[in-house]
């Protein structure tokens, strides 16, 4: 079932919704598309007014219904070796190329195509849609949006977040928290380097502590064999510091993340992170100030929906033969679940194509998604 989906996807891909830019043009397109088809639409602006999300509903307002959810932002293409225009949908055989085709405008197009079909149905319970922003920056947009969910379209009995899962049913993913360690030293001439405190050395000492934490988690921490990496992970992604070769640097920064299992509480891990920062700082007590200041940049919760629960049974009825899996990447489903709404991840395409040059989605994946959504529509119709 791809009727109308490709045409809608062509429009969506053409919007340059990179996370650093405004998404208001695509929101205006979606808002008009839904309103003209009888949906009740609520636009939710961010604090600065440059971005917005949408909640929409069609059908009776006194029932919880089912919600489909996706994000409008995409990762940048700068520095990637694309061989096609990333903002123009290109079809080659059964593949559709363009930024966001997999992650995750393919699902957004399927949502809108379903909305077009839903306007002609007599619904026993509502179909609800969510379109968010700033997901690629750490699932930042959905949190503020959820604060308005109950007074706009109401909480659903199930949320399907359409991140690419090859149309398998993902019941879980790890939570994530990102941190910045600001390391302080004492500047001086490099000819007398031992007389000063090199902030990069401070940073290196803290990285050694982080590697020790990773080794402990791998050897002794919680495990879940459903994941490719079955334990919680610590990853340093960026380090910066220094001004010139002949100046002892007085400042360095480390950006790092923890992706943690449900059984490994973030609060306990953060206690360990701060204790490690204090240990390193004590080595440089003569500074008169802490050598390391730790800031949390952002966090999103993990997802752990019971595989034998009602939510999975409902989606499994729509996807005969689909496997239950857990995914390595984070999604907004964790936020929905933390807010008390059963959530699952299921969408067309594979994350193996996401975030890469020449990103694509197979037509067969869009067809499978369309079939699942038509079954969903049938299940909530009279």
N, C-alpha and C positions, 0 to 999 in steps of 0.2 A: 504494500500500500504506500505509494509515493506520490499520489495525486496531489498536486499543489505544493508539496514539500520542497522540491528543487527550486521552484520559482521563488518561494519565500526565503529559502536559504541563500539564494543569489542576492536578494535585497539585504539580508542580515550581514553577509560577509562584506558587503560594500561599505558598511559603517565602520569607521576606524575607531573601534572601542577599546583601544589600548588603555591599560589601567591608569596610566599617567594623564589621560585625556578625559574630557567630559563624555558621558554616555547619553546626554539629553536628546540628541537626534534620534537614536534608536529607540529610546523610551517613548518619544512622541509618536514614532511609527507604530510601535506595539500598542500604545494606548488607543490610537485611532482605529487600528485594526480590530481590537477587541470591542471598543465602544460601538462601532458600527454593526457588530454582530450580537448586540444585546447584552454584553457583559457589564456588570457593575465594576468600575475600575477605580482604584485608589493609588494616586501617585504619592510617594514618600521621598521627599528631598533629603539629601545629606545636610550636614551642618553648614557647609559652605555654599550650597545651592548649585554647585557645578555638576552634581550627579544625582541620580534618583533611582529608586526601585519602584516596582509595581506589585500590588496584590489585585487579583481580579476574581470574580465569581459569576457563575451563571447557574440558575436553578434555585430551588427553595432555600430560603435563608435560615430555616429552623432546624436544619440537619447538618451534621458535621461534614460529610462528603469526603472527597479525596483531593489532595493537592499535588500538582506537578510543579517542580521547582528547578530553575536553572539560572546561571549568572550570565550577564551580558558582556562582561569585560573579557579581553583576550590578552595574551602575553605579547610583548613587542617582537618585531621582525628585524630590528636594527642589528647588523652584524651577522645575520644569517644568510646563507648562500641559497636564496630562492631562485628557481629557474622559471617561475611563473609569477604573475602579479598576485601578491598575497591578498589583495583586497578585491579581487575579481574571481568569481567562481568559474573554475575551468573543469570541464568534463572530459575525461580521457577513458574510453571504455566504460567500465563500471565504477570508476573512481571519480570523486569530486574533490578538487584541490582548492585550497584557500585557507587563510588564517581563521581558526575557530571552527572549521568544518567538523572536527571531532570534539574539541574542547572549547565551548560546547554548543555552538550555534546550530549544529545538526539537530540536537534535541529541542532547542528553542523553536526551530522551524516545524518540527513534529508537533510541538505544543500548539502552535498557531494554526496548523492545518487541522488539528483535532478541534480547536475552538470554532473553526469554520463549519465543521460537521455538527458540532454540538448545538448550534443555534436552531437547528431543525428538529431536535429531539425533545421529547417530553421527559424531563428528568425527575426522578423520585428523590434524588439527593444531589447536592451541588457538585459541580466541577470547579475546582479552585486552581489558580495559577499564581506563581510567584516568579518575579524577574528581579534579580539582585545586581549589585555592583561591588567592585573591589574584592571579589573572591580571590583573584590571583595575587593579591597583596597580603593574604592571610585570613581569608573569610571575614573581612572587616565590615562589609556592608550589611550582612544578614542580621547581625546582632541588633543594631538599632531598629531595623525593620520589624523584627519579631515583637518589639514592644508595642506595635500598633496592630498586630494581627487579630487579636480577639475582638477589638472594637471596630474592625473594618469588615473582613470577610469571615472571621471566626476560625477557631482551631479545627483542623480536619482530623479524621480518624486514622489517616495514613498519609504520609508524605513520601513521594517518589522523587528523589533527586537524580536527574538524568545525566550524571557524569558518565563518561564512556566506560562501560563494563562488559562490552561485547554481548550485551543483552543477558548477562548472567545476573543473579540476585546477590548483591553485596550486602552482607549483614553487619560488617564491621570495618573499621579502620582505626589506626592509632591517633591519639591526640598529639598536638604539637604546641610547643612554646618556643619562641625565639628571644634571644637575649643579646645584649651588648655589654661587654666588659671594657670599661674605660680605665686604662692603665696609666699611672702617673710615675714619672721619673724626675731626675734633676739634670738639666741641660749643662753642657760644658764643652770645652775643646776636646776633640777626640784624642789629642796627644796625651791628655791626662785622663783618659776614659775610666780607669779604675777608681778615680777620685769622685766620680759622679754615679748616678743611677740611671741605667739604660732602660727606658720604658718598654722597649721591644723585648729585653730580657725578662722583665716582669711579665709581659704577655706570654712569652715562651714558658715560663714557670707555670702560669695558669693553664696553658694548653696541655702541659704534662699532667696536671691535675684532672683535666677533662678526659684525657686518654685513660687515666687510671679509673675514672668513673665508668667509662665505656667498657673497660676490661672487666670490672666487677659486674656490670649489668649482663654482659655476655656469659659470664661464668656462673653467676649466682642469682641473677634477677629472674623475674617472672618470665614465663615462656608461653607462646601460643603457636603451635605448629601449623596453624592455618595461614600464617604469614610466611612469605619468602624469607624474610629476616625475622626469626621468631622471638626476638627480645627487643627491649627498648634501645634506642640508639642516640648517641651524642655526635654531632657533626659540626666542625668549625668550617664556615664557608667563606669568611673574609677576615683578613688582617691588614691593618694600615698603620703607618707610623714613620716618623723620621722626616727631616727636612733636607739634610745634606750629609754626604759621607763623613765630613769632618766635624759634625756636631752630634754630641750624645743626645739622643732623642728624649724629650721629657713627656711625650704623650704617644700612646698607641691604643688602637681599638681592635677588639675581636668581636665579630658577629658569629653566633653559633645557635644551634637549635637542639632541642630534645624531642624525639618522637617516641611517645610512651604508650605502653600497653595499659589496658583498663586496670589491671591488677597492680600497677606501679604508679601510685598516686603522684600527681605533679607536685603537690605541696611537699611531700617528703623528698622528692628529687631536688626541689628548689632549696630546701634546707641544706642538702649536700653541696649544691653549687655555691651557696653563700658561705658555708663553712670552709670550702676550699679557697675562696677569695680571701677570707680572713687569715688562713694559714699562710698564704703567699704574702699578704700585707705585713704580717708579723716579721717576716724576713727583712723587711725594709722599714722597720719601725722608726728609724732615725729621720725619716722624711717629715715627721710631724703631722702627717695626714695619711689616710688609707691609700695604699698603693693601687687598689682595685675597687672601682665602684661598679656595681652590677645593676643594669636596667633591664626590665622585661619589655620587649618591643611589642609583641602581640602573642595571643594564644587562641587556640580553638580546641574544643573538646573532642574526644574520640567518639566512636560509634560502636555499640555492642548490642545490637538487636537480637533477641533470642531466636535462633534458627527454627525452633519448633513453635513459635508464637503465632498469634492471629494475623499479624501484619505480613509475615512471610507466607502464610497459607493463602492469604488473599492474592498476593502478587503471583504466587506459584500457580494459582488457578488460571491466571492470564498468560502464563509462560510455561506451558507443559514441557517438561524435560530440562528446564533451566537449572544450572548448578547453583549451590549456595557457596559463595566465596567471601574472602576478605581482601580488601585492596590496600596497596602500599601507600597511596596518596591520601591526603585529607580532603574532606568535603564539608559543605554546609549542613549535611545531614546530622552531624554531631550537635550543631546548635539547635536544630529542631528537636532532636531526642532529649537534649538537656532541658528544653523548655516543656517537656512532657508530652510530645507528639511522636508516636511510633514512626520511624523513618528508615528507608532503605535506599540504596544506591543502585540504579539500573538505567542504563542508557546505551545508545548506539555508538559503535566505534571502539577503538582500543587506545588507551593512553600511550601505547608505544608510538603512535603517530602524533600525540599532543606535544606542543611546545617546540616542534622541530620545523626546519625549513621544508617546504612542499608538503605541509600537513594535508591529509586527505581523509575522506570517509568513503566506505564502499556503499553503493546503492543497496546492496542486500541488507546492510545493517539498518538503513533508514526504513526499508520495507518491513523488516522484523519489528522495528519499533512501532511503525504504523499499525501493524496487526495487533500488537499488544495494547496500544491505546484504543483501538476500536473495540476490543474486548472489554476494556475498562469502561468505555462509554456505554456499551450494552449492559454492563453490570449495574450501572447507576440509573439507567433509564427505566421508565414504567413498562 
